[in-house]
Amino acid sequence: MSYVRSLIASIRVGWARDFGWTNPILGFSLKTIAPIASTMTALTILYIGFRNGASITPDNFPSKLGFIVIGATLYAHISSYSWVPTLAIAEGKWTFVFPQVYVSTKSSPPYLAGRCLASFASSTVTSMASLAVAVGISLYLFGVAIPLVVTPLSIVLFGLALVVNIFASMGLGFLLGAYAILASKFEWALPTYVSGILMVFSGALFPVTSLPRPFSDIGDVLPFTEFIRASRAVLLYDTVGPYFYYLGLSFLGGVVLLAIGLLAFKYSEERARRLGVLDRKVV
């Protein structure tokens, strides 16, 4: 129960951190700008390539556009909350707030998990808003109707996929946090580097099978790749069978990644205690 109370309190802290300076409507509106820009950039590049002779037939172009839009939206969603543990540590060390989290030996993981969950909630809203804007712009500006499958069943299954992906994203967050808790320089920049790698290996913008081996094999087993595949299965291809297969792989991979992340973070946390670097100010 102490973990649950700490988790709930940390979610409230994360929410206050994100929206305490303004009202939630304005905060969500501002947070939507980045995912919209990310999705629209990918959409525009594909549209320009198609108009200038890319090898895509007019009949296949709407589905290709949907492939890119869904992948770019979900990639931005993953990126926006996977990095929260790292940023919370870096921010907390800079302001000398993070050392105050250690009121008990088990207070840090629930704090970081709560911050991550708070960011997941806000990111879900802003990412879905950016997806809706991209579909509207594609239709009214480019004249291309993206064939999204929007039914009660597809919405429920897509929401389930979003929840299942929390395990993998939080695991990645704790892995990055394991580095951030020991580092004193540039840990705030680490998510940027990992974000670029994840964009290539998660199948967000192109199938991972396009990569040469063994890189395609690496991308093929990532839980983020399976999450995006499951989401495309119900939102674009309207196929339930492959969805559960991909979702199961995403769940198993996410649980494994979360376990590895927690073990790595525990080791780094204990080492940071011994070295006395928990209150070391970052630069």
Number of C-alpha atoms within 10 A of each C-alpha: 6 10 13 11 11 19 22 19 16 23 23 16 17 23 19 14 13 18 16 12 9 11 9 15 10 11 16 18 12 11 19 20 14 15 26 22 15 16 24 23 15 17 24 14 10 18 19 11 12 15 9 9 9 11 9 14 11 10 8 9 18 19 18 20 22 23 26 21 26 26 26 28 27 25 25 24 22 24 21 23 24 25 26 28 28 27 22 21 26 27 16 19 23 16 13 17 15 19 16 14 16 13 9 8 9 14 17 23 20 20 25 26 23 25 26 27 24 23 22 23 13 21 23 19 15 25 27 18 19 25 20 13 16 23 23 16 16 22 13 10 9 12 10 18 17 20 16 19 16 12 12 9 14 20 15 12 21 21 13 13 24 21 13 20 23 23 22 27 25 29 28 23 28 31 24 24 29 24 17 25 25 21 19 19 12 11 21 19 12 16 19 13 9 14 17 11 11 19 19 17 24 26 28 24 20 17 17 20 14 10 16 9 11 9 14 18 14 14 22 18 15 20 28 29 25 27 29 28 27 29 26 21 22 25 23 21 18 18 14 14 11 15 23 16 13 20 24 18 19 28 22 15 21 26 20 15 23 22 18 16 22 20 16 18 25 17 12 19 21 12 15 18 13 10 10 11 17 23 19 16 16 19 12
